[in-house]
Amino acid sequence: MFYLIEKLATAVRGGTREVLETAVDANATRILGQEIYESESHLREAKQHLAQVMADKLRLQRQLDAQKTQLASKETLIRRHLEQGDEAAALSLAEDFSQHETRLEQQQRQHAQLYAYEQRLLQTLKSTANKLEHYRAELRMAQATQHAQQAVGKLSRHANVHSDKFARMQDSLERIRQRHDAFDDQMQAQQDIDAYLNGDLPPAQQAREQAVAVLARLRNTPQP
């Protein structure tokens, strides 16, 4: 009994999977468009984060420049005290100089880390942007193909209706041609009757006789 229940549960899961796959396939273009939109949103957020990192790096660079200027001034002052033999003042300044120097080295490491992170993020953004452009082009092609297939499918579904319309058009055209042919035949008949009453050859026969006469004249006349 449990074996049969397990089989039935498997069949239900299989049916659910088939329904979901059918729904996903039917909305594949819409799903791809939404996935691209969400990726573009993440890309915009990443750009904002990168802008903040670059701003922090610039701010830290200004602080480093200021620290270097201060250290250069302190170093000059220490050297002056040493030249004057004032060891106590030079030592006091050297302690403060050492603290500033340690802070400067720490800020330089932070600046280097920000620069490395900025470069990695730039590469990632560039790669992501290129991939997104590829998928945007594929989406446009998929949408164009879908529209073309929908148009072809619509024409195919109405093929019998169009065929019936074309058949009626052809019948109307044949009727027009028949009326024209009948009119031409009547006119030819009237011309033949008039020629007969006047003792002349029918126009068609006259043209034939004239053509025969032209051939005979050309045959008997040497070419210049």
Sine and cosine of phi, psi and omega as CSV:
sin_phi,cos_phi,sin_psi,cos_psi,sin_omega,cos_omega
0.00,0.00,-0.73,0.68,0.01,-1.00
-0.88,0.47,-0.57,0.82,0.03,-1.00
-0.87,0.49,-0.68,0.73,0.00,-1.00
-0.93,0.38,-0.62,0.78,0.03,-1.00
-0.89,0.45,-0.66,0.75,0.03,-1.00
-0.89,0.45,-0.65,0.76,0.05,-1.00
-0.89,0.46,-0.68,0.74,0.00,-1.00
-0.90,0.44,-0.65,0.76,0.03,-1.00
-0.89,0.45,-0.63,0.78,0.05,-1.00
-0.89,0.46,-0.67,0.75,0.03,-1.00
-0.89,0.46,-0.64,0.77,0.02,-1.00
-0.90,0.43,-0.69,0.73,0.03,-1.00
-0.89,0.45,-0.64,0.77,0.04,-1.00
-0.89,0.45,-0.66,0.75,0.03,-1.00
-0.90,0.43,-0.66,0.75,0.03,-1.00
-0.89,0.46,-0.68,0.74,0.02,-1.00
-0.88,0.47,-0.67,0.74,0.00,-1.00
-0.90,0.44,-0.65,0.76,0.03,-1.00
-0.90,0.44,-0.69,0.72,0.00,-1.00
-0.91,0.41,-0.67,0.74,0.03,-1.00
-0.89,0.47,-0.65,0.76,0.03,-1.00
-0.89,0.46,-0.68,0.74,0.01,-1.00
-0.91,0.43,-0.66,0.75,0.01,-1.00
-0.91,0.42,-0.70,0.71,0.00,-1.00
-0.89,0.46,-0.63,0.78,-0.02,-1.00
-0.92,0.38,-0.44,0.90,-0.04,-1.00
-0.91,-0.42,0.42,0.91,-0.09,-1.00
-0.86,0.51,-0.68,0.73,-0.02,-1.00
-0.91,0.43,-0.68,0.73,0.01,-1.00
-0.91,0.42,-0.64,0.77,0.01,-1.00
-0.90,0.44,-0.71,0.71,0.02,-1.00
-0.88,0.48,-0.66,0.75,0.03,-1.00
-0.88,0.48,-0.66,0.75,0.02,-1.00
-0.93,0.37,-0.64,0.77,0.03,-1.00
-0.89,0.45,-0.64,0.76,0.05,-1.00
-0.91,0.42,-0.67,0.74,0.01,-1.00
-0.87,0.49,-0.70,0.72,-0.01,-1.00
-0.92,0.40,-0.62,0.78,0.04,-1.00
-0.91,0.42,-0.62,0.79,0.04,-1.00
-0.91,0.42,-0.59,0.81,0.05,-1.00
-0.90,0.44,-0.69,0.72,0.04,-1.00
-0.90,0.45,-0.59,0.81,0.01,-1.00
-0.91,0.42,-0.65,0.76,0.03,-1.00
-0.90,0.44,-0.64,0.77,0.04,-1.00
-0.90,0.43,-0.65,0.76,0.02,-1.00
-0.90,0.44,-0.61,0.80,0.04,-1.00
-0.89,0.45,-0.66,0.75,0.03,-1.00
-0.90,0.44,-0.65,0.76,0.04,-1.00
-0.89,0.45,-0.67,0.75,0.03,-1.00
-0.89,0.46,-0.66,0.75,0.02,-1.00
-0.87,0.49,-0.63,0.78,0.02,-1.00
-0.92,0.39,-0.65,0.76,0.03,-1.00
-0.88,0.47,-0.69,0.72,0.00,-1.00
-0.91,0.42,-0.62,0.79,0.04,-1.00
-0.91,0.42,-0.67,0.74,0.04,-1.00
-0.89,0.45,-0.62,0.78,0.01,-1.00
-0.91,0.42,-0.66,0.75,0.03,-1.00
-0.91,0.42,-0.65,0.76,0.03,-1.00
-0.89,0.45,-0.68,0.73,0.01,-1.00
-0.91,0.41,-0.56,0.83,0.03,-1.00
-0.91,0.42,-0.63,0.78,0.04,-1.00
-0.90,0.43,-0.65,0.76,0.03,-1.00
-0.90,0.43,-0.65,0.76,0.04,-1.00
-0.88,0.48,-0.71,0.71,0.01,-1.00
-0.87,0.50,-0.67,0.74,0.01,-1.00
-0.91,0.41,-0.66,0.75,0.02,-1.00
-0.89,0.46,-0.67,0.74,0.01,-1.00
-0.89,0.45,-0.63,0.78,0.02,-1.00
-0.90,0.43,-0.68,0.73,0.01,-1.00
-0.91,0.42,-0.68,0.73,0.00,-1.00
-0.90,0.44,-0.62,0.79,0.03,-1.00
-0.89,0.45,-0.64,0.77,0.03,-1.00
-0.92,0.40,-0.68,0.74,0.01,-1.00
-0.91,0.42,-0.65,0.76,0.02,-1.00
-0.89,0.46,-0.65,0.76,0.04,-1.00
-0.89,0.46,-0.67,0.74,-0.01,-1.00
-0.92,0.40,-0.65,0.76,0.03,-1.00
-0.88,0.47,-0.72,0.69,0.01,-1.00
-0.87,0.49,-0.60,0.80,0.00,-1.00
-0.91,0.42,-0.68,0.73,0.02,-1.00
-0.91,0.42,-0.61,0.79,0.03,-1.00
-0.91,0.42,-0.66,0.75,0.03,-1.00
-0.89,0.45,-0.53,0.85,0.00,-1.00
-1.00,0.10,-0.11,0.99,0.01,-1.00
0.99,0.16,0.25,0.97,0.01,-1.00
-1.00,-0.01,0.99,0.14,-0.07,-1.00
-0.91,0.40,-0.62,0.78,-0.05,-1.00
-0.89,0.45,-0.73,0.68,0.01,-1.00
-0.92,0.40,-0.63,0.78,0.00,-1.00
-0.91,0.42,-0.64,0.77,0.01,-1.00
-0.92,0.40,-0.66,0.75,0.02,-1.00
-0.88,0.47,-0.70,0.71,0.03,-1.00
-0.93,0.38,-0.54,0.84,-0.02,-1.00
-0.92,0.40,-0.58,0.82,0.04,-1.00
-0.89,0.45,-0.73,0.69,0.03,-1.00
-0.90,0.43,-0.62,0.79,0.02,-1.00
-0.89,0.46,-0.67,0.74,0.00,-1.00
-0.88,0.47,-0.67,0.74,0.01,-1.00
-0.90,0.44,-0.70,0.72,0.02,-1.00
-0.90,0.43,-0.60,0.80,-0.01,-1.00
-0.92,0.39,-0.65,0.76,0.05,-1.00
-0.90,0.44,-0.67,0.74,0.02,-1.00
-0.91,0.41,-0.59,0.80,0.02,-1.00
-0.90,0.43,-0.68,0.73,0.02,-1.00
-0.89,0.45,-0.63,0.78,0.03,-1.00
-0.90,0.43,-0.69,0.72,0.01,-1.00
-0.91,0.41,-0.56,0.83,0.04,-1.00
-0.91,0.41,-0.64,0.77,0.06,-1.00
-0.90,0.43,-0.65,0.76,0.03,-1.00
-0.89,0.45,-0.66,0.75,0.02,-1.00
-0.89,0.45,-0.66,0.75,0.02,-1.00
-0.91,0.43,-0.62,0.79,0.04,-1.00
-0.91,0.42,-0.68,0.74,0.03,-1.00
-0.89,0.45,-0.64,0.77,0.01,-1.00
-0.90,0.43,-0.70,0.71,0.01,-1.00
-0.89,0.46,-0.68,0.74,0.02,-1.00
-0.90,0.43,-0.64,0.77,0.04,-1.00
-0.87,0.49,-0.69,0.72,-0.01,-1.00
-0.91,0.41,-0.66,0.75,0.04,-1.00
-0.90,0.43,-0.67,0.75,-0.01,-1.00
-0.92,0.39,-0.61,0.79,0.05,-1.00
-0.88,0.47,-0.70,0.72,0.03,-1.00
-0.89,0.45,-0.67,0.74,0.01,-1.00
-0.90,0.44,-0.68,0.73,0.01,-1.00
-0.89,0.45,-0.66,0.75,0.00,-1.00
-0.89,0.45,-0.71,0.70,0.02,-1.00
-0.89,0.45,-0.68,0.73,0.00,-1.00
-0.90,0.44,-0.68,0.74,0.01,-1.00
-0.89,0.46,-0.66,0.75,0.02,-1.00
-0.90,0.43,-0.67,0.74,0.03,-1.00
-0.91,0.42,-0.66,0.75,0.02,-1.00
-0.89,0.46,-0.64,0.77,0.03,-1.00
-0.89,0.46,-0.63,0.78,0.05,-1.00
-0.88,0.48,-0.72,0.69,-0.04,-1.00
-0.95,0.30,-0.49,0.87,0.09,-1.00
-0.90,0.43,-0.67,0.74,0.04,-1.00
-0.90,0.44,-0.66,0.75,0.03,-1.00
-0.90,0.43,-0.62,0.79,0.02,-1.00
-0.90,0.43,-0.70,0.72,0.02,-1.00
-0.87,0.49,-0.65,0.76,0.03,-1.00
-0.91,0.41,-0.66,0.75,0.01,-1.00
-0.90,0.43,-0.64,0.76,0.02,-1.00
-0.91,0.41,-0.67,0.74,0.03,-1.00
-0.90,0.45,-0.67,0.74,0.03,-1.00
-0.90,0.44,-0.65,0.76,0.01,-1.00
-0.89,0.45,-0.68,0.74,0.02,-1.00
-0.90,0.44,-0.66,0.76,0.03,-1.00
-0.90,0.43,-0.68,0.74,0.01,-1.00
-0.91,0.41,-0.60,0.80,0.06,-1.00
-0.90,0.44,-0.64,0.77,0.02,-1.00
-0.91,0.42,-0.69,0.72,0.02,-1.00
-0.90,0.45,-0.67,0.74,0.02,-1.00
-0.89,0.46,-0.62,0.78,0.02,-1.00
-0.91,0.42,-0.67,0.74,0.05,-1.00
-0.90,0.43,-0.62,0.79,0.00,-1.00
-0.92,0.40,-0.64,0.77,0.00,-1.00
-0.92,0.40,-0.47,0.88,-0.02,-1.00
-0.97,-0.26,0.37,0.93,-0.05,-1.00
-0.87,0.49,-0.68,0.73,-0.03,-1.00
-0.91,0.42,-0.62,0.78,0.01,-1.00
-0.90,0.44,-0.71,0.70,0.00,-1.00
-0.91,0.41,-0.64,0.77,0.01,-1.00
-0.88,0.48,-0.66,0.75,0.02,-1.00
-0.90,0.43,-0.64,0.77,0.03,-1.00
-0.91,0.42,-0.68,0.73,0.01,-1.00
-0.90,0.43,-0.59,0.81,0.04,-1.00
-0.90,0.44,-0.66,0.75,0.03,-1.00
-0.91,0.40,-0.62,0.79,0.06,-1.00
-0.89,0.46,-0.68,0.73,0.00,-1.00
-0.90,0.43,-0.62,0.78,0.03,-1.00
-0.90,0.44,-0.68,0.74,0.03,-1.00
-0.89,0.46,-0.65,0.76,0.01,-1.00
-0.90,0.43,-0.67,0.74,0.02,-1.00
-0.89,0.46,-0.63,0.78,0.03,-1.00
-0.90,0.44,-0.65,0.76,0.04,-1.00
-0.89,0.45,-0.69,0.72,0.01,-1.00
-0.89,0.45,-0.64,0.76,0.02,-1.00
-0.89,0.46,-0.65,0.76,0.03,-1.00
-0.91,0.42,-0.65,0.76,0.03,-1.00
-0.91,0.42,-0.68,0.73,0.02,-1.00
-0.90,0.44,-0.64,0.77,0.02,-1.00
-0.90,0.44,-0.65,0.76,0.02,-1.00
-0.90,0.43,-0.69,0.72,0.02,-1.00
-0.89,0.45,-0.66,0.75,0.02,-1.00
-0.89,0.46,-0.64,0.77,0.00,-1.00
-0.91,0.40,-0.67,0.74,0.03,-1.00
-0.89,0.45,-0.65,0.76,0.02,-1.00
-0.90,0.43,-0.64,0.77,0.01,-1.00
-0.90,0.44,-0.67,0.74,0.02,-1.00
-0.89,0.46,-0.65,0.76,0.04,-1.00
-0.89,0.45,-0.64,0.77,0.03,-1.00
-0.90,0.43,-0.65,0.76,0.02,-1.00
-0.90,0.45,-0.72,0.69,0.00,-1.00
-0.87,0.49,-0.67,0.75,0.01,-1.00
-0.91,0.42,-0.63,0.78,0.01,-1.00
-0.91,0.42,-0.69,0.72,0.01,-1.00
-0.91,0.42,-0.52,0.85,0.00,-1.00
-1.00,0.06,-0.03,1.00,0.00,-1.00
0.98,0.18,0.28,0.96,0.01,-1.00
-0.98,-0.19,0.25,-0.97,0.09,-1.00
-0.97,0.25,0.51,-0.86,0.10,-0.99
-0.84,0.54,0.50,-0.87,-0.04,-1.00
-0.79,0.61,-0.66,0.75,0.00,-1.00
-0.91,0.42,-0.65,0.76,0.00,-1.00
-0.95,0.32,-0.59,0.81,0.06,-1.00
-0.87,0.49,-0.71,0.70,0.02,-1.00
-0.88,0.48,-0.62,0.78,0.00,-1.00
-0.91,0.41,-0.70,0.71,0.00,-1.00
-0.89,0.45,-0.64,0.77,0.01,-1.00
-0.91,0.42,-0.64,0.77,0.03,-1.00
-0.91,0.42,-0.64,0.77,0.03,-1.00
-0.90,0.44,-0.65,0.76,0.01,-1.00
-0.90,0.43,-0.63,0.78,0.02,-1.00
-0.90,0.44,-0.67,0.75,0.02,-1.00
-0.90,0.45,-0.66,0.75,-0.02,-1.00
-0.91,0.40,-0.63,0.78,-0.01,-1.00
-0.92,0.39,-0.69,0.72,0.00,-1.00
-0.93,0.38,-0.55,0.84,0.01,-1.00
-0.92,0.39,-0.57,0.82,-0.08,-1.00
-1.00,-0.05,-0.16,0.99,-0.02,-1.00
-0.98,-0.20,0.86,-0.51,-0.01,-1.00
-0.91,0.40,0.52,-0.85,0.00,-1.00
-0.96,0.26,0.74,-0.67,-0.02,-1.00
-0.93,0.36,0.00,0.00,0.00,0.00
